Amino acid sequence: KKHVFAEKPVCIDPAGYRACRNAHAMAEEQGTAIVTGTQYRRQDNYVDAIRMIHEGVIGEPVTATGRYCGTGIWYRPRQEGQTDAEYQLNNWMHFIWLSGDQIAEQAVHNIDVMNWVMNSTPERAFGSGGRFTRPDDSEMWDSMSVDYDYPGGKLVSFMCRQLPDATVDVDNVVYCTEGTCYIKAINGGSRIVDKNGREIYSAPGNIGAAYRQEHKDLVESIKAGSPIVELNQTADSSLTAAMGRMASYTGKEVTWEFVTEKSKLDTFPKDLTLE
C-alpha cells in the first residue's frame, strides 16, 4: 500500500508481466500511485510530435525505425570473497535475470515510443543478433535487430547495440503516408516534414525537464487525491522488449499472444539469498 515510482524496465519476462498487471489492478483498487520511468512520455517535443502523428498531420504511420546504438558499457569484475549472488547483483547489467539484456534494460525507451506511436503492442517479433565483445562471463548480447509487426500491416525495424567505438544513434524515425517525423533522443529535439520536405514542426528537447516532470506528476497526483497508475503501459513496452529478446535468442518468430497467454518463462531465481 505504498505509492511507487517504478523505473524501467518493469518486467523482463512473461511472469514479471503478469505480476505487473496484478500490481496495476491492486493500485487502482486501493488508490495508490504507480508512475514509471518512461520520461519521454513527459518530454514536450515527444508529446507534441506524437500527438501530431495521431492527429494525422502527415497521414497514417506506415513504418518506423527505432535505434539504441551506443558504445561500450560498464563491467564490474568479481571481487574476492563475493558469493555468486553478491557478484551478479553488483554486476547486474550483465546477467539476464537482473537486466533482461540491453533491449529490455536500456532500449525499452525506444520500444515504448514505438508502441506509443503505433497506439498498440506488436503482433509478432522476428530477430537476430549476437555477442562479440562482451567479457567472458557476461550473458548480454552486444547487438540485436528485431522486426516488430504491428496491427494494420505496420512495421517497426528496431536495432540496439553496445559496441566500443561504434557510431552512436539512439533516435526514432516515423514514416507516414504524407511525411516523416524525426524524434531524437536526449536533447536532440523533434522535426516533422511533409512528403515534399517542407518543415511543419520543429522543437528542441529537454530531457532534464522530463525527468523532473515525471516525479512532479507523481507527487501532484497523490496530493490531488487522484493518483496516477500507469504500470500497464510500461509493462506492455517491457514485454515487447522481452519478446524481441526471445525471438532473437531462439531464432523463432514470437507472437504477442504467446508471451501474454502461453509462455511460462520466469527468469528470477527461486529461494534467492546472498549466500
MIDOSE-1310 file (N, C-alpha, C; in nm, 2 decimals, decimal comma, always signed):
residues 275
kkhv	+0,08/-0,12/+0,00/+0,00/+0,00/+0,00/+0,09/+0,13/+0,00; +0,19/+0,12/-0,08/+0,28/+0,24/-0,10/+0,26/+0,30/-0,23; +0,28/+0,43/-0,24/+0,29/+0,49/-0,37/+0,43/+0,45/-0,43; +0,44/+0,43/-0,56/+0,55/+0,37/-0,62/+0,60/+0,46/-0,74
faek	+0,73/+0,48/-0,75/+0,79/+0,52/-0,88/+0,87/+0,40/-0,93; +0,83/+0,34/-1,04/+0,89/+0,22/-1,09/+0,98/+0,25/-1,21; +1,11/+0,23/-1,20/+1,20/+0,26/-1,31/+1,18/+0,15/-1,42; +1,21/+0,19/-1,54/+1,20/+0,09/-1,65/+1,33/+0,00/-1,65
pvci	+1,32/-0,13/-1,70/+1,20/-0,20/-1,74/+1,13/-0,25/-1,61; +1,00/-0,26/-1,62/+0,92/-0,30/-1,50/+0,91/-0,45/-1,50; +0,94/-0,52/-1,61/+0,95/-0,67/-1,61/+1,04/-0,71/-1,73; +1,09/-0,83/-1,72/+1,18/-0,88/-1,83/+1,14/-1,01/-1,88
dpag	+1,02/-1,06/-1,84/+0,97/-1,19/-1,89/+0,82/-1,20/-1,86; +0,75/-1,30/-1,92/+0,61/-1,31/-1,91/+0,56/-1,32/-1,76; +0,64/-1,39/-1,68/+0,60/-1,40/-1,54/+0,60/-1,26/-1,47; +0,70/-1,18/-1,50/+0,70/-1,05/-1,44/+0,59/-0,96/-1,50
yrac	+0,56/-0,98/-1,63/+0,45/-0,90/-1,69/+0,32/-0,93/-1,61; +0,29/-1,05/-1,58/+0,16/-1,08/-1,51/+0,17/-1,02/-1,37; +0,28/-1,02/-1,31/+0,29/-0,96/-1,18/+0,26/-0,81/-1,19; +0,31/-0,75/-1,29/+0,28/-0,60/-1,31/+0,13/-0,58/-1,34
rnah	+0,07/-0,66/-1,42/-0,07/-0,64/-1,44/-0,15/-0,65/-1,31; -0,11/-0,75/-1,23/-0,18/-0,76/-1,10/-0,16/-0,64/-1,01; -0,03/-0,59/-1,01/+0,00/-0,48/-0,93/-0,07/-0,35/-0,97; -0,09/-0,33/-1,10/-0,16/-0,22/-1,16/-0,31/-0,22/-1,11
amae	-0,37/-0,34/-1,12/-0,51/-0,35/-1,07/-0,52/-0,33/-0,92; -0,43/-0,38/-0,84/-0,43/-0,36/-0,70/-0,41/-0,21/-0,66; -0,32/-0,14/-0,74/-0,30/+0,00/-0,71/-0,43/+0,08/-0,74; -0,49/+0,05/-0,85/-0,62/+0,12/-0,88/-0,73/+0,09/-0,77
eqgt	-0,73/-0,03/-0,73/-0,83/-0,07/-0,63/-0,81/+0,00/-0,50; -0,68/+0,01/-0,45/-0,66/+0,07/-0,32/-0,62/+0,22/-0,33; -0,61/+0,28/-0,45/-0,59/+0,42/-0,46/-0,45/+0,46/-0,43; -0,35/+0,38/-0,48/-0,21/+0,42/-0,47/-0,15/+0,44/-0,61
aivt	-0,05/+0,52/-0,62/+0,01/+0,56/-0,75/+0,12/+0,47/-0,79; +0,13/+0,45/-0,92/+0,25/+0,39/-0,98/+0,28/+0,47/-1,11; +0,38/+0,55/-1,10/+0,44/+0,63/-1,21/+0,57/+0,56/-1,25; +0,59/+0,56/-1,38/+0,71/+0,48/-1,43/+0,81/+0,57/-1,50
gtqy	+0,93/+0,52/-1,52/+1,04/+0,59/-1,57/+1,06/+0,60/-1,72; +0,94/+0,61/-1,79/+0,94/+0,64/-1,93/+0,93/+0,79/-1,96; +1,04/+0,85/-1,93/+1,04/+1,00/-1,92/+1,00/+1,07/-2,06; +1,03/+1,00/-2,17/+0,99/+1,06/-2,30/+0,84/+1,09/-2,31
rrqd	+0,76/+1,01/-2,24/+0,62/+1,04/-2,24/+0,58/+1,17/-2,18; +0,68/+1,23/-2,11/+0,66/+1,36/-2,05/+0,76/+1,47/-2,10; +0,82/+1,44/-2,21/+0,91/+1,54/-2,28/+0,83/+1,61/-2,39; +0,83/+1,74/-2,38/+0,73/+1,82/-2,47/+0,75/+1,79/-2,61
nyvd	+0,87/+1,78/-2,66/+0,89/+1,76/-2,81/+0,84/+1,62/-2,85; +0,85/+1,52/-2,76/+0,79/+1,39/-2,79/+0,64/+1,40/-2,79; +0,59/+1,45/-2,68/+0,44/+1,46/-2,67/+0,38/+1,53/-2,79; +0,43/+1,65/-2,83/+0,38/+1,72/-2,94/+0,39/+1,65/-3,07
airm	+0,51/+1,60/-3,10/+0,53/+1,53/-3,23/+0,44/+1,41/-3,24; +0,42/+1,33/-3,14/+0,34/+1,21/-3,15/+0,19/+1,25/-3,15; +0,16/+1,35/-3,08/+0,02/+1,40/-3,09/-0,02/+1,44/-3,23; +0,08/+1,51/-3,30/+0,05/+1,55/-3,44/+0,05/+1,42/-3,53
iheg	+0,13/+1,32/-3,50/+0,11/+1,20/-3,58/-0,03/+1,14/-3,56; -0,07/+1,13/-3,44/-0,20/+1,08/-3,41/-0,32/+1,16/-3,47; -0,29/+1,29/-3,48/-0,39/+1,38/-3,54/-0,39/+1,37/-3,69; -0,30/+1,29/-3,75/-0,30/+1,28/-3,90/-0,24/+1,39/-3,98
vige	-0,15/+1,47/-3,91/-0,09/+1,59/-3,98/-0,01/+1,54/-4,10; +0,06/+1,43/-4,09/+0,13/+1,37/-4,20/+0,08/+1,24/-4,24; -0,05/+1,22/-4,23/-0,12/+1,09/-4,27/-0,10/+0,98/-4,17; -0,11/+0,86/-4,22/-0,10/+0,74/-4,13/+0,04/+0,69/-4,12
pvta	+0,08/+0,65/-4,00/+0,21/+0,58/-3,99/+0,21/+0,45/-4,07; +0,32/+0,43/-4,14/+0,34/+0,31/-4,22/+0,45/+0,22/-4,16; +0,56/+0,28/-4,14/+0,68/+0,21/-4,08/+0,76/+0,30/-4,00; +0,85/+0,25/-3,92/+0,94/+0,33/-3,84/+1,07/+0,26/-3,81
tgry	+1,17/+0,33/-3,78/+1,29/+0,28/-3,73/+1,32/+0,33/-3,59; +1,36/+0,24/-3,50/+1,40/+0,28/-3,36/+1,54/+0,22/-3,34; +1,62/+0,31/-3,28/+1,76/+0,26/-3,26/+1,81/+0,31/-3,12; +1,88/+0,21/-3,05/+1,95/+0,25/-2,93/+2,09/+0,19/-2,95
cgtg	+2,17/+0,25/-3,03/+2,30/+0,20/-3,07/+2,41/+0,29/-3,01; +2,48/+0,24/-2,91/+2,58/+0,32/-2,84/+2,71/+0,25/-2,84; +2,80/+0,30/-2,75/+2,93/+0,24/-2,74/+2,93/+0,14/-2,63; +3,05/+0,10/-2,57/+3,06/+0,00/-2,47/+2,99/+0,04/-2,34
iwyr	+2,97/-0,06/-2,26/+2,90/-0,04/-2,13/+2,99/-0,09/-2,02; +2,97/-0,04/-1,90/+3,05/-0,08/-1,78/+3,04/-0,23/-1,75; +3,15/-0,27/-1,68/+3,16/-0,41/-1,63/+3,23/-0,41/-1,50; +3,18/-0,47/-1,40/+3,24/-0,47/-1,27/+3,30/-0,61/-1,24
prqe	+3,43/-0,63/-1,24/+3,49/-0,76/-1,21/+3,46/-0,81/-1,07; +3,46/-0,94/-1,06/+3,43/-1,00/-0,93/+3,54/-0,97/-0,83; +3,49/-0,94/-0,71/+3,58/-0,91/-0,60/+3,60/-1,03/-0,51; +3,72/-1,04/-0,45/+3,75/-1,16/-0,37/+3,65/-1,17/-0,26
gqtd	+3,60/-1,29/-0,24/+3,51/-1,32/-0,13/+3,36/-1,30/-0,17; +3,33/-1,25/-0,28/+3,19/-1,23/-0,32/+3,12/-1,37/-0,35; +3,00/-1,38/-0,31/+2,92/-1,50/-0,35/+2,87/-1,48/-0,49; +2,82/-1,58/-0,55/+2,76/-1,56/-0,68/+2,65/-1,46/-0,68
aeyq	+2,57/-1,46/-0,58/+2,46/-1,36/-0,58/+2,51/-1,22/-0,56; +2,61/-1,20/-0,47/+2,67/-1,07/-0,45/+2,73/-1,02/-0,58; +2,81/-1,10/-0,64/+2,87/-1,06/-0,77/+2,77/-1,02/-0,87; +2,67/-1,11/-0,89/+2,58/-1,08/-1,00/+2,50/-0,96/-0,97
lnnw	+2,46/-0,94/-0,85/+2,38/-0,82/-0,81/+2,46/-0,69/-0,84; +2,59/-0,70/-0,81/+2,68/-0,58/-0,83/+2,71/-0,56/-0,97; +2,71/-0,66/-1,05/+2,74/-0,66/-1,19/+2,62/-0,69/-1,27; +2,50/-0,63/-1,23/+2,37/-0,67/-1,27/+2,34/-0,66/-1,42
mhfi	+2,40/-0,56/-1,48/+2,37/-0,54/-1,62/+2,40/-0,66/-1,71; +2,50/-0,74/-1,66/+2,55/-0,85/-1,75/+2,48/-0,98/-1,73; +2,37/-0,98/-1,64/+2,30/-1,11/-1,61/+2,15/-1,09/-1,64; +2,10/-1,18/-1,72/+1,97/-1,16/-1,78/+1,86/-1,16/-1,68
wlsg	+1,87/-1,23/-1,57/+1,76/-1,23/-1,47/+1,75/-1,10/-1,40; +1,86/-1,02/-1,41/+1,86/-0,89/-1,35/+1,84/-0,77/-1,45; +1,88/-0,78/-1,57/+1,87/-0,67/-1,67/+1,77/-0,70/-1,78; +1,76/-0,83/-1,82/+1,68/-0,86/-1,93/+1,75/-0,84/-2,07
dqia	+1,88/-0,81/-2,06/+1,96/-0,78/-2,17/+1,94/-0,63/-2,21; +2,03/-0,58/-2,30/+2,02/-0,44/-2,34/+1,89/-0,40/-2,39; +1,82/-0,49/-2,47/+1,70/-0,45/-2,53/+1,59/-0,41/-2,43; +1,60/-0,48/-2,31/+1,50/-0,45/-2,21/+1,55/-0,34/-2,11
eqav	+1,67/-0,35/-2,07/+1,72/-0,26/-1,97/+1,74/-0,12/-2,02; +1,78/-0,10/-2,14/+1,81/+0,03/-2,19/+1,72/+0,07/-2,31; +1,72/-0,02/-2,41/+1,65/+0,02/-2,54/+1,50/+0,02/-2,53; +1,44/-0,02/-2,41/+1,30/-0,02/-2,39/+1,24/+0,12/-2,41
hnid	+1,33/+0,22/-2,39/+1,28/+0,36/-2,42/+1,23/+0,38/-2,56; +1,31/+0,33/-2,66/+1,26/+0,34/-2,80/+1,14/+0,25/-2,83; +1,14/+0,13/-2,77/+1,03/+0,04/-2,79/+0,90/+0,10/-2,73; +0,91/+0,17/-2,62/+0,80/+0,24/-2,56/+0,75/+0,35/-2,65
vmnw	+0,84/+0,42/-2,71/+0,80/+0,52/-2,81/+0,73/+0,46/-2,93; +0,78/+0,35/-2,98/+0,71/+0,29/-3,09/+0,57/+0,24/-3,06; +0,55/+0,18/-2,94/+0,42/+0,14/-2,90/+0,33/+0,26/-2,89; +0,38/+0,37/-2,84/+0,31/+0,49/-2,83/+0,27/+0,55/-2,96
vmns	+0,36/+0,55/-3,05/+0,33/+0,60/-3,19/+0,22/+0,51/-3,26; +0,24/+0,38/-3,24/+0,15/+0,29/-3,31/+0,02/+0,27/-3,24; +0,01/+0,32/-3,12/-0,11/+0,30/-3,03/-0,14/+0,16/-3,01; -0,04/+0,07/-3,00/-0,07/-0,07/-2,99/+0,06/-0,14/-2,94
tper	+0,05/-0,26/-2,90/+0,16/-0,35/-2,89/+0,18/-0,43/-3,03; +0,29/-0,48/-3,06/+0,31/-0,56/-3,18/+0,24/-0,69/-3,18; +0,21/-0,75/-3,29/+0,15/-0,88/-3,30/+0,26/-0,99/-3,30; +0,38/-0,96/-3,35/+0,48/-1,06/-3,36/+0,62/-0,99/-3,37
afgs	+0,72/-1,07/-3,34/+0,86/-1,02/-3,35/+0,95/-1,13/-3,41; +1,05/-1,08/-3,49/+1,14/-1,17/-3,56/+1,28/-1,10/-3,55; +1,38/-1,17/-3,49/+1,50/-1,10/-3,47/+1,62/-1,19/-3,47; +1,74/-1,12/-3,46/+1,87/-1,19/-3,45/+1,97/-1,10/-3,38
ggrf	+2,09/-1,15/-3,36/+2,19/-1,07/-3,30/+2,30/-1,16/-3,25; +2,38/-1,11/-3,16/+2,49/-1,19/-3,11/+2,58/-1,12/-3,01; +2,68/-1,19/-2,96/+2,77/-1,14/-2,86/+2,91/-1,15/-2,92; +2,98/-1,04/-2,93/+3,11/-1,04/-2,99/+3,22/-0,97/-2,91
trpd	+3,18/-0,88/-2,82/+3,29/-0,80/-2,75/+3,27/-0,80/-2,60; +3,17/-0,88/-2,55/+3,15/-0,88/-2,40/+3,26/-0,96/-2,33; +3,27/-0,93/-2,20/+3,36/-1,02/-2,11/+3,31/-1,16/-2,11; +3,40/-1,25/-2,08/+3,36/-1,40/-2,09/+3,24/-1,44/-2,02
dsem	+3,22/-1,38/-1,90/+3,10/-1,43/-1,82/+2,98/-1,35/-1,84; +2,98/-1,25/-1,92/+2,86/-1,17/-1,95/+2,76/-1,25/-2,03; +2,64/-1,24/-1,99/+2,53/-1,31/-2,06/+2,47/-1,22/-2,17; +2,50/-1,09/-2,16/+2,44/-1,00/-2,26/+2,49/-1,02/-2,40
wdsm	+2,39/-1,00/-2,49/+2,44/-0,98/-2,63/+2,48/-0,84/-2,65; +2,56/-0,81/-2,74/+2,60/-0,67/-2,76/+2,54/-0,61/-2,89; +2,46/-0,69/-2,96/+2,38/-0,63/-3,07/+2,26/-0,72/-3,10; +2,15/-0,65/-3,14/+2,03/-0,72/-3,16/+1,94/-0,64/-3,26
svdy	+1,88/-0,71/-3,36/+1,79/-0,64/-3,45/+1,66/-0,72/-3,45; +1,55/-0,64/-3,44/+1,42/-0,71/-3,44/+1,32/-0,63/-3,53; +1,25/-0,71/-3,61/+1,14/-0,65/-3,68/+1,01/-0,68/-3,60; +0,94/-0,57/-3,57/+0,81/-0,59/-3,50/+0,70/-0,56/-3,60
dypg	+0,60/-0,65/-3,61/+0,48/-0,63/-3,69/+0,37/-0,58/-3,61; +0,31/-0,46/-3,64/+0,20/-0,40/-3,56/+0,07/-0,42/-3,64; -0,04/-0,41/-3,57/-0,17/-0,42/-3,64/-0,18/-0,33/-3,76; -0,25/-0,37/-3,87/-0,27/-0,29/-3,99/-0,15/-0,30/-4,08
gklv	-0,06/-0,40/-4,06/+0,05/-0,41/-4,16/+0,16/-0,31/-4,13; +0,17/-0,25/-4,02/+0,27/-0,15/-3,99/+0,39/-0,22/-3,93; +0,51/-0,18/-3,97/+0,64/-0,24/-3,94/+0,73/-0,15/-3,87; +0,79/-0,19/-3,76/+0,90/-0,12/-3,69/+1,02/-0,20/-3,70
sfmc	+1,13/-0,14/-3,76/+1,26/-0,20/-3,77/+1,34/-0,15/-3,65; +1,37/-0,24/-3,56/+1,44/-0,19/-3,43/+1,58/-0,25/-3,42; +1,67/-0,17/-3,37/+1,81/-0,22/-3,36/+1,87/-0,16/-3,23; +1,94/-0,24/-3,15/+2,02/-0,19/-3,04/+2,15/-0,26/-3,04
rqlp	+2,25/-0,19/-2,99/+2,39/-0,25/-2,98/+2,47/-0,16/-2,88; +2,57/-0,23/-2,83/+2,67/-0,16/-2,74/+2,81/-0,21/-2,79; +2,87/-0,14/-2,88/+3,00/-0,18/-2,93/+3,10/-0,07/-2,92; +3,22/-0,10/-2,86/+3,31/+0,01/-2,84/+3,35/+0,08/-2,97
datv	+3,36/+0,21/-2,96/+3,40/+0,29/-3,08/+3,30/+0,29/-3,19; +3,18/+0,24/-3,18/+3,09/+0,24/-3,28/+3,01/+0,37/-3,29; +2,95/+0,39/-3,41/+2,87/+0,51/-3,43/+2,74/+0,51/-3,33; +2,71/+0,62/-3,27/+2,60/+0,63/-3,18/+2,48/+0,68/-3,26
dvdn	+2,37/+0,61/-3,24/+2,24/+0,65/-3,29/+2,13/+0,60/-3,20; +2,06/+0,69/-3,13/+1,96/+0,65/-3,03/+1,83/+0,72/-3,07; +1,80/+0,73/-3,19/+1,69/+0,81/-3,24/+1,58/+0,73/-3,30; +1,47/+0,79/-3,33/+1,35/+0,73/-3,39/+1,31/+0,81/-3,51
vvyc	+1,26/+0,73/-3,62/+1,21/+0,80/-3,74/+1,08/+0,73/-3,77; +0,97/+0,81/-3,79/+0,84/+0,75/-3,82/+0,80/+0,80/-3,96; +0,78/+0,70/-4,05/+0,75/+0,73/-4,19/+0,60/+0,71/-4,21; +0,53/+0,82/-4,25/+0,39/+0,83/-4,27/+0,35/+0,85/-4,41
tegt	+0,23/+0,83/-4,45/+0,18/+0,84/-4,58/+0,21/+0,98/-4,65; +0,21/+1,08/-4,56/+0,22/+1,22/-4,61/+0,35/+1,29/-4,56; +0,44/+1,22/-4,50/+0,56/+1,29/-4,44/+0,63/+1,20/-4,35; +0,73/+1,26/-4,28/+0,82/+1,19/-4,19/+0,84/+1,27/-4,07
cyik	+0,85/+1,19/-3,95/+0,87/+1,25/-3,82/+1,00/+1,20/-3,77; +1,09/+1,29/-3,73/+1,22/+1,26/-3,67/+1,22/+1,29/-3,52; +1,23/+1,19/-3,43/+1,23/+1,21/-3,29/+1,36/+1,17/-3,23; +1,44/+1,27/-3,19/+1,57/+1,24/-3,14/+1,57/+1,22/-2,99
aing	+1,67/+1,14/-2,94/+1,68/+1,11/-2,80/+1,74/+1,22/-2,73; +1,74/+1,21/-2,59/+1,80/+1,31/-2,50/+1,75/+1,45/-2,53; +1,84/+1,54/-2,58/+1,80/+1,68/-2,60/+1,80/+1,71/-2,75; +1,79/+1,60/-2,84/+1,80/+1,62/-2,98/+1,68/+1,69/-3,05
gsri	+1,57/+1,69/-2,98/+1,45/+1,75/-3,04/+1,38/+1,67/-3,14; +1,27/+1,73/-3,19/+1,18/+1,66/-3,29/+1,16/+1,75/-3,41; +1,14/+1,68/-3,53/+1,12/+1,76/-3,65/+1,02/+1,68/-3,74; +0,92/+1,75/-3,80/+0,83/+1,68/-3,89/+0,83/+1,76/-4,02
vdkn	+0,84/+1,68/-4,13/+0,84/+1,73/-4,27/+0,74/+1,66/-4,35; +0,68/+1,74/-4,44/+0,58/+1,67/-4,53/+0,66/+1,60/-4,64; +0,58/+1,53/-4,73/+0,65/+1,45/-4,83/+0,73/+1,52/-4,93; +0,71/+1,66/-4,93/+0,79/+1,74/-5,02/+0,91/+1,80/-4,95
grei	+0,93/+1,76/-4,82/+1,05/+1,81/-4,74/+1,02/+1,94/-4,67; +0,90/+1,99/-4,68/+0,87/+2,12/-4,61/+0,85/+2,09/-4,46; +0,92/+2,17/-4,38/+0,92/+2,15/-4,24/+0,78/+2,20/-4,18; +0,71/+2,12/-4,11/+0,59/+2,15/-4,05/+0,60/+2,18/-3,90
ysap	+0,70/+2,12/-3,84/+0,71/+2,13/-3,69/+0,86/+2,11/-3,65; +0,91/+2,18/-3,56/+1,04/+2,16/-3,50/+1,04/+2,21/-3,36; +1,11/+2,13/-3,27/+1,11/+2,17/-3,13/+1,24/+2,11/-3,07; +1,30/+2,18/-2,98/+1,42/+2,13/-2,91/+1,37/+2,03/-2,80
gnig	+1,47/+1,95/-2,76/+1,44/+1,85/-2,65/+1,50/+1,90/-2,52; +1,44/+1,86/-2,41/+1,49/+1,89/-2,27/+1,46/+1,77/-2,18; +1,55/+1,68/-2,18/+1,53/+1,56/-2,10/+1,53/+1,59/-1,95; +1,61/+1,69/-1,91/+1,61/+1,72/-1,77/+1,47/+1,76/-1,72
aayr	+1,40/+1,84/-1,80/+1,27/+1,88/-1,76/+1,17/+1,76/-1,75; +1,20/+1,66/-1,85/+1,11/+1,54/-1,85/+1,14/+1,46/-1,72; +1,26/+1,44/-1,68/+1,29/+1,37/-1,56/+1,22/+1,43/-1,44; +1,23/+1,57/-1,43/+1,16/+1,63/-1,32/+1,01/+1,62/-1,33
qehk	+0,95/+1,62/-1,45/+0,81/+1,62/-1,47/+0,75/+1,49/-1,42; +0,82/+1,38/-1,45/+0,76/+1,25/-1,41/+0,74/+1,24/-1,26; +0,84/+1,30/-1,18/+0,82/+1,30/-1,04/+0,72/+1,40/-0,99; +0,72/+1,52/-1,06/+0,62/+1,62/-1,02/+0,48/+1,56/-1,04
dlve	+0,46/+1,49/-1,15/+0,33/+1,43/-1,18/+0,29/+1,33/-1,07; +0,38/+1,25/-1,03/+0,36/+1,15/-0,93/+0,31/+1,22/-0,80; +0,39/+1,32/-0,75/+0,36/+1,38/-0,62/+0,23/+1,46/-0,63; +0,21/+1,53/-0,74/+0,09/+1,62/-0,75/-0,03/+1,53/-0,76
sika	-0,03/+1,42/-0,83/-0,14/+1,33/-0,84/-0,18/+1,28/-0,70; -0,08/+1,25/-0,62/-0,11/+1,20/-0,48/-0,17/+1,31/-0,40; -0,12/+1,43/-0,41/-0,17/+1,54/-0,33/-0,31/+1,58/-0,37; -0,34/+1,56/-0,50/-0,48/+1,59/-0,55/-0,58/+1,48/-0,52
gspi	-0,53/+1,37/-0,47/-0,62/+1,26/-0,44/-0,67/+1,18/-0,56; -0,59/+1,19/-0,67/-0,62/+1,11/-0,79/-0,49/+1,05/-0,84; -0,44/+0,96/-0,77/-0,30/+0,90/-0,80/-0,30/+0,84/-0,94; -0,19/+0,87/-1,02/-0,17/+0,81/-1,15/-0,13/+0,66/-1,13
veln	-0,19/+0,58/-1,21/-0,14/+0,44/-1,22/-0,12/+0,41/-1,37; +0,01/+0,39/-1,41/+0,04/+0,37/-1,55/+0,13/+0,25/-1,57; +0,13/+0,16/-1,48/+0,22/+0,04/-1,49/+0,19/-0,04/-1,61; +0,06/-0,06/-1,65/+0,03/-0,15/-1,76/+0,10/-0,11/-1,89
qtad	+0,10/+0,03/-1,92/+0,16/+0,07/-2,05/+0,31/+0,04/-2,05; +0,38/+0,06/-1,93/+0,52/+0,03/-1,93/+0,55/-0,12/-1,93; +0,46/-0,20/-1,86/+0,47/-0,34/-1,87/+0,45/-0,39/-2,01; +0,36/-0,33/-2,09/+0,34/-0,37/-2,23/+0,47/-0,35/-2,31
sslt	+0,54/-0,23/-2,28/+0,66/-0,20/-2,36/+0,77/-0,29/-2,31; +0,78/-0,31/-2,18/+0,89/-0,40/-2,13/+0,87/-0,54/-2,18; +0,75/-0,59/-2,19/+0,73/-0,73/-2,25/+0,76/-0,73/-2,40; +0,73/-0,61/-2,47/+0,76/-0,60/-2,61/+0,91/-0,62/-2,63
aamg	+0,99/-0,56/-2,54/+1,13/-0,57/-2,55/+1,17/-0,72/-2,52; +1,11/-0,78/-2,42/+1,15/-0,92/-2,39/+1,11/-1,01/-2,50; +1,00/-0,98/-2,57/+0,95/-1,06/-2,68/+1,06/-1,05/-2,79; +1,11/-0,94/-2,82/+1,22/-0,92/-2,92/+1,34/-1,00/-2,88
rmas	+1,38/-1,00/-2,75/+1,49/-1,08/-2,70/+1,46/-1,23/-2,72; +1,34/-1,27/-2,69/+1,31/-1,42/-2,70/+1,32/-1,46/-2,85; +1,27/-1,37/-2,94/+1,28/-1,40/-3,08/+1,42/-1,41/-3,13; +1,51/-1,32/-3,08/+1,65/-1,32/-3,12/+1,72/-1,44/-3,07
ytgk	+1,70/-1,47/-2,94/+1,77/-1,58/-2,88/+1,74/-1,71/-2,94; +1,61/-1,73/-2,97/+1,56/-1,86/-3,03/+1,57/-1,87/-3,18; +1,58/-1,76/-3,25/+1,57/-1,76/-3,39/+1,43/-1,80/-3,45; +1,33/-1,79/-3,36/+1,19/-1,81/-3,40/+1,11/-1,69/-3,39
evtw	+1,00/-1,69/-3,47/+0,90/-1,58/-3,46/+0,83/-1,60/-3,33; +0,81/-1,49/-3,26/+0,74/-1,49/-3,13/+0,63/-1,40/-3,13; +0,51/-1,44/-3,09/+0,39/-1,36/-3,10/+0,35/-1,30/-2,97; +0,28/-1,19/-2,97/+0,22/-1,13/-2,85/+0,13/-1,23/-2,78
efvt	+0,05/-1,30/-2,86/-0,04/-1,40/-2,80/+0,04/-1,50/-2,71; +0,15/-1,55/-2,77/+0,23/-1,65/-2,70/+0,29/-1,59/-2,57; +0,35/-1,47/-2,57/+0,41/-1,42/-2,45/+0,31/-1,38/-2,34; +0,19/-1,34/-2,38/+0,10/-1,29/-2,28/+0,01/-1,41/-2,23
eksk	-0,01/-1,51/-2,31/-0,11/-1,61/-2,28/-0,05/-1,75/-2,25; +0,06/-1,78/-2,32/+0,11/-1,92/-2,31/+0,25/-1,94/-2,25; +0,33/-1,84/-2,27/+0,47/-1,86/-2,21/+0,47/-1,86/-2,06; +0,55/-1,95/-2,00/+0,56/-1,95/-1,86/+0,71/-1,91/-1,82
ldtf	+0,78/-1,84/-1,91/+0,92/-1,80/-1,88/+0,92/-1,72/-1,76; +1,01/-1,76/-1,66/+1,03/-1,68/-1,54/+1,18/-1,69/-1,51; +1,25/-1,58/-1,53/+1,40/-1,58/-1,52/+1,45/-1,56/-1,38; +1,36/-1,53/-1,28/+1,40/-1,50/-1,15/+1,44/-1,62/-1,07
pkdl	+1,56/-1,63/-1,01/+1,60/-1,75/-0,93/+1,50/-1,77/-0,81; +1,47/-1,89/-0,78/+1,39/-1,92/-0,67/+1,48/-1,94/-0,54; +1,42/-1,91/-0,43/+1,49/-1,92/-0,30/+1,63/-1,85/-0,30; +1,63/-1,73/-0,35/+1,75/-1,65/-0,37/+1,79/-1,59/-0,23
tle	+1,92/-1,61/-0,20/+1,98/-1,55/-0,08/+2,12/-1,50/-0,12; +2,17/-1,41/-0,04/+2,31/-1,35/-0,07/+2,41/-1,46/-0,06; +2,38/-1,57/+0,01/+2,48/-1,67/+0,02/+2,49/-1,77/-0,10
